[in-house]
């Protein structure tokens, strides 16, 4: 029997023989957990994030959804105004092209283009210079016609103002999205499995590194358990925490090992319960845990669920 099989056998014996797990500070008695009429846990994460998982999700998404709802309208309006602007600019150019001044310059260009084909080399420079000046004059006339048109100026101002508004909304949207993700990450960290790993302790395993798959539903992992050393309250339920990291080995059961690769870290984000430990002669201290679905699993899944695309 190899070392891992021996530890696995000890783990099975631990699961079969363990008494009712001791309830640590990381756990809650379901009878004392506040719940709504549908049995949903009522969370109190921060002064802002309170309520059931669905209410917390809606609060997280509120500002993002509000800003996102504005984006299509701004884009449609911008497209309409740009279409109108191009139309008015074309009409302004068409009007100046109908003037005698514009037509005289065009005639001069046509004459010089014909002369250029047959002119001797000594005259071509002068003709080419005149052509460039007249072509530049046509462009100036067209630009001035558009710039001086009242309707064109109004539409340009509307397009410019809308572009600024689009950028303002986009900046606010990105900020709100970042804030939302930071609160999700903060909640995950708050609910993660921390030190000490006493029997009965529960928490989310966020990132794990499979060391060895030893059974169809059991795997050895390396895990970094944080022990809070100090905490500075920043208000709104947010604190800056300094932690000491304990690198430990955990044998987890009830886990889907499909797709796992030994030595490759992965996001796990499932709640587990510590059911015991063994100070193995060969492997050292090994903790035993089992996947145990909890309110925390439901909360994280609901908070982090992909938001539906707005039509």
C-alpha contacts under 8 A as a table, 3 or more apart, distances in Angstrom:
res1	aa1	res2	aa2	distance
1	X	5	X	6.09
1	X	6	X	6.33
2	X	5	X	5.33
2	X	6	X	6.20
3	X	6	X	5.13
3	X	7	X	6.34
3	X	282	X	6.94
3	X	283	X	7.48
4	X	7	X	5.12
4	X	8	X	6.06
4	X	214	X	6.77
5	X	8	X	4.91
5	X	9	X	6.13
5	X	214	X	7.21
6	X	9	X	5.12
6	X	10	X	6.38
7	X	10	X	4.99
7	X	11	X	6.14
7	X	278	X	7.89
7	X	280	X	7.52
8	X	11	X	4.87
8	X	12	X	6.24
8	X	214	X	7.76
8	X	251	X	7.87
9	X	12	X	5.14
9	X	13	X	6.26
10	X	13	X	5.06
10	X	14	X	6.11
10	X	278	X	7.86
11	X	14	X	4.92
11	X	15	X	6.30
11	X	251	X	8.00
11	X	276	X	7.97
11	X	288	X	6.35
12	X	15	X	5.15
12	X	16	X	6.23
13	X	16	X	5.10
13	X	17	X	5.91
14	X	17	X	5.35
14	X	18	X	5.50
14	X	275	X	7.32
14	X	276	X	6.76
15	X	18	X	5.62
15	X	275	X	7.04
18	X	21	X	7.26
18	X	275	X	7.67
21	X	199	X	6.35
21	X	200	X	4.91
21	X	275	X	7.04
22	X	199	X	6.30
22	X	200	X	5.14
23	X	26	X	7.83
23	X	27	X	6.00
23	X	28	X	7.54
23	X	200	X	5.47
23	X	201	X	6.99
24	X	27	X	5.52
24	X	198	X	7.41
24	X	199	X	7.85
24	X	200	X	6.11
24	X	201	X	5.56
25	X	28	X	7.43
25	X	201	X	7.54
26	X	201	X	5.66
26	X	202	X	5.90
26	X	203	X	7.18
27	X	200	X	7.68
27	X	201	X	6.41
27	X	202	X	6.16
28	X	32	X	7.33
28	X	33	X	6.71
29	X	32	X	5.42
29	X	33	X	6.39
30	X	33	X	5.12
33	X	41	X	6.78
33	X	42	X	7.79
34	X	41	X	5.92
34	X	42	X	5.56
35	X	38	X	7.58
35	X	39	X	5.30
35	X	40	X	5.16
35	X	41	X	4.34
35	X	42	X	5.22
36	X	39	X	5.33
36	X	40	X	5.44
36	X	41	X	6.63
36	X	42	X	6.71
36	X	52	X	7.72
37	X	40	X	7.43
40	X	52	X	6.03
40	X	53	X	7.55
41	X	51	X	7.84
41	X	52	X	5.74
41	X	53	X	7.45
41	X	295	X	6.93
42	X	50	X	7.09
42	X	51	X	4.73
42	X	52	X	4.58
42	X	53	X	7.47
43	X	49	X	7.73
43	X	50	X	5.36
43	X	51	X	5.10
43	X	52	X	5.89
43	X	53	X	7.28
44	X	47	X	7.39
44	X	49	X	6.46
44	X	50	X	4.58
44	X	51	X	6.66
45	X	48	X	7.79
45	X	49	X	5.44
45	X	50	X	6.02
45	X	187	X	7.57
45	X	237	X	6.81
46	X	49	X	4.94
46	X	50	X	6.58
46	X	236	X	5.65
46	X	237	X	4.21
46	X	238	X	7.19
47	X	50	X	6.78
47	X	236	X	5.43
47	X	237	X	6.11
48	X	236	X	6.97
49	X	56	X	5.74
49	X	59	X	7.22
50	X	55	X	7.60
50	X	56	X	6.31
51	X	54	X	7.81
51	X	55	X	5.56
51	X	56	X	5.99
52	X	55	X	5.14
52	X	56	X	6.17
53	X	56	X	5.09
53	X	57	X	6.08
53	X	298	X	7.44
53	X	299	X	5.10
53	X	302	X	6.52
53	X	303	X	7.09
54	X	57	X	5.00
54	X	58	X	6.20
54	X	302	X	6.88
54	X	303	X	7.77
55	X	58	X	5.10
55	X	59	X	6.22
56	X	59	X	5.09
56	X	60	X	6.17
56	X	303	X	7.25
57	X	60	X	5.12
57	X	61	X	6.19
57	X	302	X	6.60
57	X	303	X	4.92
58	X	61	X	5.08
58	X	62	X	5.79
59	X	62	X	5.14
59	X	63	X	7.87
60	X	63	X	7.31
60	X	64	X	7.77
60	X	180	X	5.71
60	X	303	X	7.79
61	X	64	X	5.23
61	X	65	X	5.76
61	X	180	X	7.25
62	X	65	X	5.30
62	X	66	X	6.11
63	X	66	X	4.99
63	X	67	X	6.20
63	X	173	X	8.00
63	X	176	X	6.50
64	X	67	X	5.35
64	X	68	X	5.97
64	X	173	X	6.00
64	X	176	X	5.68
64	X	177	X	6.09
65	X	68	X	4.94
65	X	69	X	5.98
66	X	69	X	5.32
66	X	70	X	6.89
67	X	70	X	5.35
67	X	71	X	6.80
67	X	169	X	6.53
67	X	172	X	7.47
67	X	173	X	5.78
68	X	71	X	5.34
68	X	72	X	7.74
68	X	173	X	6.90
68	X	310	X	7.96
69	X	72	X	6.71
69	X	73	X	7.74
69	X	310	X	7.43
70	X	73	X	5.61
70	X	74	X	6.37
70	X	169	X	7.80
71	X	74	X	5.27
71	X	75	X	6.22
71	X	166	X	7.26
71	X	169	X	7.38
71	X	170	X	7.84
72	X	75	X	5.07
72	X	76	X	6.12
73	X	76	X	5.15
73	X	77	X	6.06
74	X	77	X	5.11
74	X	78	X	6.01
74	X	162	X	7.13
74	X	166	X	6.46
75	X	78	X	5.07
75	X	79	X	6.21
75	X	166	X	7.78
76	X	79	X	5.15
76	X	80	X	6.22
77	X	80	X	5.10
77	X	81	X	6.12
78	X	81	X	5.20
78	X	82	X	6.06
78	X	159	X	6.30
78	X	162	X	6.56
78	X	163	X	7.49
79	X	82	X	5.17
79	X	83	X	6.16
80	X	83	X	5.13
80	X	84	X	6.24
81	X	84	X	5.01
81	X	85	X	5.94
81	X	155	X	6.62
81	X	158	X	7.42
81	X	159	X	6.28
82	X	85	X	4.89
82	X	86	X	6.16
82	X	155	X	7.92
82	X	159	X	6.81
83	X	86	X	5.32
83	X	87	X	6.30
84	X	87	X	5.06
84	X	88	X	6.20
84	X	155	X	7.56
85	X	88	X	5.16
85	X	89	X	6.06
85	X	152	X	6.16
85	X	155	X	5.77
85	X	156	X	6.93
86	X	89	X	5.05
86	X	90	X	6.12
87	X	90	X	5.18
87	X	91	X	6.28
88	X	91	X	5.04
88	X	92	X	6.14
88	X	151	X	7.05
88	X	152	X	5.91
89	X	92	X	5.08
89	X	93	X	6.20
89	X	146	X	5.47
89	X	152	X	6.33
90	X	93	X	5.12
90	X	94	X	6.06
91	X	94	X	4.93
91	X	95	X	6.24
92	X	95	X	5.21
92	X	96	X	6.52
92	X	142	X	7.69
92	X	145	X	5.73
92	X	146	X	5.42
92	X	149	X	6.85
93	X	96	X	5.27
93	X	97	X	6.17
93	X	142	X	5.21
93	X	143	X	7.78
93	X	145	X	6.17
93	X	146	X	6.54
94	X	97	X	5.12
94	X	98	X	6.49
95	X	98	X	5.29
95	X	99	X	7.03
96	X	99	X	5.35
96	X	102	X	6.66
96	X	141	X	7.13
96	X	142	X	6.62
96	X	145	X	6.36
97	X	102	X	5.50
97	X	103	X	6.73
97	X	142	X	7.77
98	X	102	X	7.02
98	X	103	X	7.04
99	X	102	X	5.45
99	X	103	X	6.33
100	X	103	X	4.99
100	X	104	X	6.00
101	X	104	X	5.29
101	X	105	X	6.57
102	X	105	X	5.31
102	X	106	X	6.35
102	X	138	X	6.76
102	X	141	X	7.48
103	X	106	X	4.99
103	X	107	X	6.16
104	X	107	X	5.10
104	X	108	X	6.26
105	X	108	X	5.05
105	X	109	X	6.27
105	X	134	X	6.29
105	X	137	X	7.81
105	X	138	X	7.13
106	X	109	X	5.07
106	X	110	X	6.30
106	X	134	X	7.92
106	X	138	X	7.83
107	X	110	X	5.11
107	X	111	X	6.27
108	X	111	X	5.19
108	X	112	X	6.21
108	X	134	X	7.73
109	X	112	X	5.16
109	X	113	X	6.04
109	X	131	X	5.94
109	X	134	X	6.61
109	X	135	X	7.42
110	X	113	X	5.14
110	X	114	X	6.35
111	X	114	X	5.25
111	X	115	X	6.26
112	X	115	X	4.90
112	X	116	X	5.94
112	X	127	X	6.22
112	X	130	X	7.85
112	X	131	X	6.66
113	X	116	X	5.15
113	X	117	X	6.78
113	X	131	X	7.56
114	X	117	X	5.61
114	X	118	X	7.25
115	X	118	X	5.52
115	X	119	X	5.59
115	X	127	X	7.73
116	X	119	X	5.19
116	X	124	X	6.02
116	X	127	X	6.47
116	X	128	X	7.41
119	X	123	X	6.04
119	X	124	X	6.09
120	X	123	X	5.64
120	X	124	X	6.54
121	X	124	X	5.25
121	X	125	X	7.55
122	X	125	X	6.86
123	X	126	X	5.63
123	X	127	X	6.45
124	X	127	X	5.09
124	X	128	X	5.91
125	X	128	X	5.12
125	X	129	X	6.09
126	X	129	X	5.17
126	X	130	X	6.27
127	X	130	X	5.11
127	X	131	X	6.16
128	X	131	X	5.02
128	X	132	X	6.26
129	X	132	X	5.23
129	X	133	X	6.33
130	X	133	X	5.12
130	X	134	X	6.13
131	X	134	X	5.20
131	X	135	X	6.05
132	X	135	X	5.21
132	X	136	X	6.07
133	X	136	X	5.04
133	X	137	X	6.09
134	X	137	X	4.80
134	X	138	X	6.31
135	X	138	X	5.15
135	X	139	X	6.43
136	X	139	X	5.12
136	X	140	X	6.16
137	X	140	X	5.00
137	X	141	X	6.17
138	X	141	X	5.11
138	X	142	X	6.29
139	X	142	X	5.15
139	X	143	X	6.15
140	X	143	X	5.09
140	X	144	X	5.97
141	X	144	X	5.17
141	X	145	X	6.06
142	X	145	X	5.09
142	X	146	X	6.41
143	X	146	X	5.26
143	X	147	X	6.03
144	X	147	X	4.93
144	X	148	X	5.91
145	X	148	X	5.42
145	X	149	X	6.27
146	X	149	X	5.28
146	X	152	X	6.37
147	X	152	X	6.99
147	X	153	X	6.62
148	X	152	X	7.82
148	X	153	X	7.36
149	X	152	X	5.29
149	X	153	X	6.27
150	X	153	X	5.16
150	X	154	X	6.28
151	X	154	X	5.14
151	X	155	X	6.21
152	X	155	X	5.19
152	X	156	X	6.09
153	X	156	X	5.11
153	X	157	X	6.23
154	X	157	X	5.16
154	X	158	X	6.29
155	X	158	X	4.97
155	X	159	X	6.10
156	X	159	X	5.10
156	X	160	X	6.04
157	X	160	X	5.10
157	X	161	X	6.04
158	X	161	X	5.14
158	X	162	X	6.00
159	X	162	X	5.08
159	X	163	X	6.08
160	X	163	X	5.10
160	X	164	X	6.36
161	X	164	X	5.15
161	X	165	X	6.24
162	X	165	X	4.90
162	X	166	X	5.99
163	X	166	X	4.98
163	X	167	X	6.21
164	X	167	X	5.14
164	X	168	X	6.12
165	X	168	X	4.92
165	X	169	X	6.06
166	X	169	X	5.17
166	X	170	X	6.01
167	X	170	X	4.96
167	X	171	X	6.02
168	X	171	X	5.20
168	X	172	X	6.20
169	X	172	X	5.08
169	X	173	X	5.95
170	X	173	X	4.94
170	X	174	X	6.14
171	X	174	X	5.23
171	X	175	X	6.20
172	X	175	X	5.03
172	X	176	X	6.05
173	X	176	X	5.10
173	X	177	X	6.04
174	X	177	X	5.07
174	X	178	X	6.10
175	X	178	X	5.12
175	X	179	X	6.14
176	X	179	X	4.98
176	X	180	X	6.09
177	X	180	X	5.04
177	X	181	X	6.25
178	X	181	X	5.17
178	X	182	X	6.10
179	X	182	X	5.10
179	X	183	X	6.29
180	X	183	X	5.30
180	X	184	X	6.35
181	X	184	X	5.01
181	X	185	X	6.13
182	X	185	X	5.07
182	X	186	X	5.97
183	X	186	X	4.89
183	X	187	X	6.05
184	X	187	X	5.14
184	X	188	X	6.26
184	X	300	X	7.59
184	X	303	X	6.78
184	X	304	X	6.87
185	X	188	X	5.06
185	X	189	X	6.21
186	X	189	X	5.15
186	X	190	X	6.11
187	X	190	X	5.00
187	X	191	X	6.23
187	X	300	X	7.91
188	X	191	X	5.24
188	X	192	X	6.05
188	X	204	X	7.37
188	X	206	X	7.50
188	X	300	X	6.97
189	X	192	X	5.08
189	X	206	X	7.89
191	X	203	X	5.74
191	X	204	X	5.91
191	X	296	X	7.02
192	X	203	X	4.72
192	X	204	X	4.08
192	X	205	X	5.87
192	X	206	X	6.69
193	X	197	X	7.94
193	X	201	X	7.74
193	X	202	X	6.10
193	X	203	X	3.81
193	X	204	X	5.15
193	X	205	X	5.99
193	X	225	X	6.69
193	X	226	X	7.96
193	X	272	X	7.91
194	X	197	X	6.92
194	X	203	X	7.15
194	X	225	X	5.01
194	X	226	X	5.09
194	X	227	X	6.13
195	X	225	X	5.51
195	X	226	X	5.61
195	X	227	X	4.81
195	X	228	X	7.89
195	X	246	X	7.51
196	X	227	X	7.13
197	X	201	X	6.20
197	X	274	X	6.63
197	X	287	X	7.85
198	X	201	X	5.47
198	X	274	X	6.61
198	X	276	X	7.50
199	X	273	X	7.77
199	X	274	X	5.05
199	X	275	X	4.95
199	X	276	X	5.29
200	X	273	X	5.94
200	X	274	X	5.31
200	X	275	X	5.89
201	X	273	X	5.67
201	X	274	X	5.42
202	X	271	X	6.74
202	X	272	X	5.59
202	X	273	X	4.43
202	X	274	X	6.43
203	X	271	X	5.17
203	X	272	X	5.83
203	X	273	X	6.94
204	X	269	X	5.73
204	X	270	X	5.14
204	X	271	X	4.16
204	X	272	X	6.29
204	X	296	X	7.61
204	X	297	X	7.80
205	X	208	X	6.93
205	X	268	X	6.16
205	X	269	X	5.22
205	X	270	X	5.62
205	X	271	X	6.25
205	X	272	X	7.02
206	X	267	X	5.74
206	X	268	X	5.26
206	X	269	X	4.22
206	X	270	X	6.97
207	X	223	X	7.58
207	X	265	X	6.72
207	X	266	X	5.60
207	X	267	X	4.49
207	X	268	X	5.52
207	X	269	X	6.88
208	X	221	X	6.26
208	X	222	X	6.20
208	X	223	X	5.69
208	X	265	X	5.56
208	X	266	X	5.67
208	X	267	X	6.54
208	X	268	X	6.48
209	X	221	X	5.30
209	X	222	X	5.25
209	X	223	X	6.91
209	X	262	X	7.29
209	X	263	X	5.86
209	X	264	X	5.78
209	X	265	X	4.21
209	X	266	X	6.36
210	X	213	X	7.17
210	X	219	X	6.62
210	X	220	X	5.89
210	X	221	X	4.34
210	X	222	X	6.55
210	X	260	X	7.11
210	X	261	X	6.69
210	X	262	X	4.91
210	X	263	X	5.63
210	X	264	X	6.62
210	X	265	X	6.86
211	X	219	X	7.44
211	X	220	X	5.32
211	X	221	X	5.06
211	X	222	X	6.61
211	X	262	X	5.09
211	X	263	X	5.54
212	X	219	X	5.86
212	X	220	X	5.12
212	X	221	X	7.10
212	X	262	X	5.79
213	X	216	X	7.70
213	X	218	X	6.39
213	X	219	X	4.38
213	X	220	X	6.22
213	X	257	X	7.35
213	X	262	X	7.32
214	X	218	X	5.88
214	X	219	X	5.53
214	X	220	X	7.14
215	X	218	X	4.80
215	X	219	X	6.69
216	X	256	X	7.71
216	X	257	X	6.85
217	X	253	X	5.66
217	X	254	X	5.24
217	X	255	X	4.90
217	X	256	X	5.63
217	X	257	X	6.11
218	X	251	X	6.81
218	X	252	X	5.40
218	X	253	X	4.34
218	X	254	X	6.42
218	X	255	X	6.00
218	X	256	X	7.92
218	X	257	X	7.29
219	X	251	X	5.66
219	X	252	X	5.55
219	X	253	X	6.87
219	X	255	X	7.56
219	X	257	X	7.26
220	X	249	X	6.87
220	X	250	X	5.72
220	X	251	X	4.47
220	X	252	X	6.51
221	X	249	X	5.78
221	X	250	X	5.38
221	X	251	X	6.38
221	X	252	X	7.64
222	X	247	X	6.95
222	X	248	X	5.83
222	X	249	X	4.90
222	X	250	X	6.49
223	X	247	X	5.76
223	X	248	X	5.39
223	X	249	X	6.32
223	X	250	X	7.13
224	X	245	X	6.00
224	X	246	X	5.49
224	X	247	X	4.55
224	X	248	X	6.34
225	X	245	X	5.67
225	X	246	X	5.04
225	X	247	X	6.36
225	X	248	X	7.24
226	X	243	X	5.72
226	X	244	X	5.66
226	X	245	X	4.65
226	X	246	X	6.25
227	X	243	X	5.22
227	X	244	X	4.98
227	X	245	X	6.17
227	X	246	X	7.36
228	X	231	X	7.45
228	X	241	X	6.75
228	X	242	X	6.11
228	X	243	X	4.43
228	X	244	X	6.41
229	X	241	X	7.47
229	X	242	X	5.55
229	X	243	X	5.06
229	X	244	X	6.44
230	X	241	X	5.80
230	X	242	X	5.22
230	X	243	X	7.03
231	X	239	X	6.22
231	X	240	X	5.64
231	X	241	X	4.38
231	X	242	X	6.31
232	X	239	X	5.27
232	X	240	X	5.10
232	X	241	X	6.42
233	X	237	X	7.45
233	X	238	X	6.28
233	X	239	X	4.32
233	X	240	X	6.56
234	X	237	X	7.30
234	X	238	X	5.41
234	X	239	X	5.03
234	X	240	X	6.96
235	X	238	X	5.57
235	X	239	X	7.10
248	X	285	X	7.77
248	X	286	X	7.33
248	X	287	X	7.74
249	X	285	X	7.11
249	X	286	X	5.19
249	X	287	X	6.21
250	X	286	X	5.62
250	X	287	X	4.59
250	X	288	X	5.67
250	X	289	X	6.77
251	X	286	X	6.97
251	X	287	X	6.16
251	X	288	X	4.97
251	X	289	X	6.14
252	X	255	X	6.79
252	X	288	X	6.10
252	X	289	X	4.77
252	X	290	X	5.24
252	X	291	X	7.08
253	X	289	X	6.48
253	X	290	X	4.77
253	X	291	X	6.45
254	X	290	X	5.88
254	X	291	X	5.43
255	X	290	X	7.84
255	X	291	X	6.48
257	X	260	X	5.44
260	X	264	X	7.72
261	X	264	X	5.55
269	X	297	X	7.84
270	X	291	X	7.13
270	X	293	X	7.61
270	X	297	X	6.21
271	X	291	X	6.06
271	X	292	X	5.75
271	X	293	X	6.00
271	X	294	X	6.47
271	X	296	X	7.06
271	X	297	X	6.21
272	X	289	X	6.20
272	X	290	X	5.41
272	X	291	X	4.31
272	X	292	X	5.05
272	X	293	X	7.50
273	X	289	X	5.31
273	X	290	X	5.48
273	X	291	X	6.44
273	X	292	X	6.17
274	X	287	X	7.14
274	X	288	X	5.86
274	X	289	X	4.30
274	X	290	X	6.74
275	X	287	X	7.89
275	X	288	X	5.62
275	X	289	X	5.38
275	X	290	X	7.20
276	X	287	X	6.02
276	X	288	X	5.18
276	X	289	X	7.18
277	X	285	X	7.07
277	X	286	X	5.55
277	X	287	X	4.13
277	X	288	X	5.38
278	X	284	X	7.95
278	X	285	X	5.77
278	X	286	X	5.34
278	X	287	X	6.47
278	X	288	X	7.94
279	X	283	X	7.78
279	X	284	X	5.34
279	X	285	X	4.17
279	X	286	X	6.20
280	X	283	X	5.26
280	X	284	X	4.70
280	X	285	X	5.86
280	X	286	X	6.94
281	X	284	X	5.79
283	X	286	X	7.18
293	X	297	X	6.33
294	X	297	X	5.35
294	X	298	X	6.85
295	X	298	X	5.16
295	X	299	X	6.13
296	X	299	X	4.98
296	X	300	X	6.14
297	X	300	X	5.41
297	X	301	X	6.07
298	X	301	X	5.18
298	X	302	X	6.03
299	X	302	X	5.23
299	X	303	X	6.03
300	X	303	X	5.09
300	X	304	X	5.89
301	X	304	X	5.45
301	X	305	X	5.77
302	X	305	X	5.31
